[in-house]
């Protein structure tokens, strides 16, 4: 089985001197997704929560809606393939579009395709002070990052606490893992807020909308297309979130912006 971190040695040049260090780095590895015995694609990912990533990817792509449609999901002995067996026959999408995700994400969902959600623009409401608190909670959940660095984290909150978190070298993979954990554990809080260390691009916004998340918070920036999509879906999009400051890019009424 592949582990999520690997022992390495590196040399540092500092103040005109060299010094060697032993450390650990995050693992990036190819893991294929097989659906009903047919290989669909290969993820470039960090090998943790692989079952959740596979189930969440199929959910985010609109292939499944619940675990009732999944007969079995398992990681192969060598850890380089996830087998998913569904209760019905499904056709593999005819083409995959490469996204801007870290390590090159793939999706068959059309850009700006309308997700069937309807958000009340005045709820859920969240105090501005709570944004910084959620970012701090996100950092506290970063187990792999503390050991290795170089990894993204996303978390699902009910506005008060972190319910689920996932780490991966690919920021888009973290949202697939969150979706999979929601589906596999039937965790669907009434209030849903996503917090992520990753840049919010169009595929990240699409996955958030698919998860029926009306508030999306990032440690860094949104893209122009993600802002357009947030306006379209009615999602409050927040970027550059820190303990005492953040930027609101769409639908700020949920955080008290007139």
N, C-alpha and C positions, 0 to 999 in steps of 0.2 A: 504494500500500500504506500502511496506517495504521501509524504508529510508536507505540511504547509510552510515549513521553514527549513533552511539548510545551513549547516556549519560552513563558514568560509574563513579565509585569512586575507587580510589586506594590510598594505603599508601606507603610512601617513607621513607626508613631508610637512614639517611645521617648525618655524623658527630655525631654518637651515639644518634641521636634523631629521633623520628617518626613525620611525618606530613602527614595529609590527603589532597587529592586533588580531585576536581571534574573536569572531562575532557570528551572528546568524543573519541571513538575508531571506526575504520573502520568495517563495517558490512560484514561478510561472510555468505552467505546463499545459499541453493540449489534452483535452478530455472530450471524447466524442459523445454525441447524444444519439441513441438508437431508439426509435419508436416503432413498436410492433414488429421488431426484427429488422427494420430498415434504418441504415445510418443516415441521419438528417444533416448534421453539421458537426463542426469541432469548435468547442469553446477554448479560448486561451484564458486560463483562470488560475486561482489559488485553490488547491484541492481540500477545501473544507465545505461542509454543507452541500455536497454535490447532488444528493437526492433533492434537496430543496431547490437548488438552482435549476435542475432539469424540470421539476414540476412547475416552478415559478415562471420559467421561460415559456412553457406551453400555455400557462394561464395568461401571461402578458401578451402572448401572440394570439389569444382568443381561440386556441385549440381546445382547451378544457375550461370548465367553470368550477368544478369541485373535485374532491378526492373520490366521489362516487363514480367518476369516469376513469379512475386509475385502478387497474387490477393489480399491478405490482410495479415497484420501482426499486432498483438495486444498483449498487456500484460493483463493477466486475472485480475480480480478485486482484488484478494489478493496479486498479484505481484509475485507469485511463479511458473508461467508458461507463456511461450510465444507461442502463436498460430501462425503458419505460414501456409497460404493456397497458394499453387502454382497453376499455370494455367495448369499444366500437372501432370500426375501421375509419381511419382518417387519411386524407391525401396530403402528402408532403407539398408545401408551397412550391410553385414552379420556379421561383427565383428568390434569392436572398439579397437584400440590399445591405451593403457594408455601411455601418454607422460611424460616427465620430468617437465612439467609445474607446477607452483605453484598450490596447491590444487588438482593436478592430472588432467591434460588436457586429452582430448580424440580426436582421429583422426582415420579416415579410410584410409588416404593417406599413401601409402607405403614410408618408409624411403628411401631416395635417388631416389624417383620417379621423373622422368624428367618433370619439368614444361615447358610448351611450350613458352619459352621466348628466345629472342636473344638480348644480350646487346652489344653495341659498347663499347669496353674496353677503349676507349679514351674519351668518353663523357657519361654523363655530367661531366665537370670538376668543381672542387670546390677548392677554396683557403684554405690552412691549417688554416688560421686565422678564417675562417668562421665556422669551426668545433666547436671551443669553443663558438662562438656566438650562434650557434644553440642549444648547450647544455644549455647555459644561458636562452635562450628563452623557452626551455623545462621546466626548473625549474620554470619560471615565470607562466607557464600554469597550475601548480600543485595546483588546488584549494582544493581538498579533502586532499591532503598530508599536506597542511598548517594547516588544522583543526584537523587532526587525526594522521598523520604519517601512516606507515605500508601499503602503497599502491603504486602500480607501475603506471607509466605514459608512454605513447607512443604518438608521434606526427608525423604528416606528414607535410613536408615542401617542398616548391618549390625552396629552396636554399637561399631565402631571408627572408621569414617570415613563421610562423606557420599557416597552413591552417586548420588543424583539430587536436584535441587532445582527449585522452580518458584515464580514470583512472579505475583501478580495482585491487583487491587483487591478481589476477592471471595475470602474465605478458602476457601469451598467449591470455587471454581474451581481453587485450588492443588492440592487433592487429586484433582480430575479430571485435571489435568495430570500429576501424579505417576503416577496409574494409567495414563494414556495412554503415558507414557514407559516404564513397566514393560512394557506390552503390546507396544509398537512395537519395543522393543529387547530383549525377552525377558529382562528383569532381574528375577529372583525369588530374592533371597538367602535362605538358610536361616533366618537371624536377621533379622527385620524390625522396625525401630523408626521410628515417625513422630514428627517434631518440627515444631511449628507455632507461628507467632506469633499465630494467631487463637484466639478463644474456641471451646471445644469444645461445640458444640450437638449435637442429635440427628442431624442429617444428616452432620456431620463424623464422629461415632462410627460411623454406618452405613457410610460410605465406608471408614473404617479397617478395619472388620470385613470388608468385601467384599475388601479387599486382603490379608486374612489377617495383620493386624498385631496382635500381642499386647501391645505397649507403645506408648502414645500419650502424648506429652509436649507441653504447651502453655506458652507464655509467660504466658498469662492463665488465666481461670477456665473450669470446666466448668458446664454447666447441670444442673439436677436430673434431667432426663430422660436426659441423656448418662451420668450416673453410674449410673442404673438399668440402662441398656442395657449399660454396661461390665460390670456385675455379671452380667447375663444372658449375655453373650458370653464372659466370662472374660478381659476385657482389663484390663491394668494402666493406670489413668488417672491421670496426673500433671499438676498445674497449678501456676501461678505459679512456674515453674522459673527459677531464677537460677543463678549460678555456684556458690554455696555453700548454697543452700536450695531446697526444693520441697515441695509438698503431695501426698500420696498419697490418692486418693479411692476406689480399688477395687483388690483383688487385689495387696496390697503385698508378698506373699511373694517376688515376683520381684526386689525390691530389698532384701531382707533384713529386712522388717518381719514380726514374729511375728504 
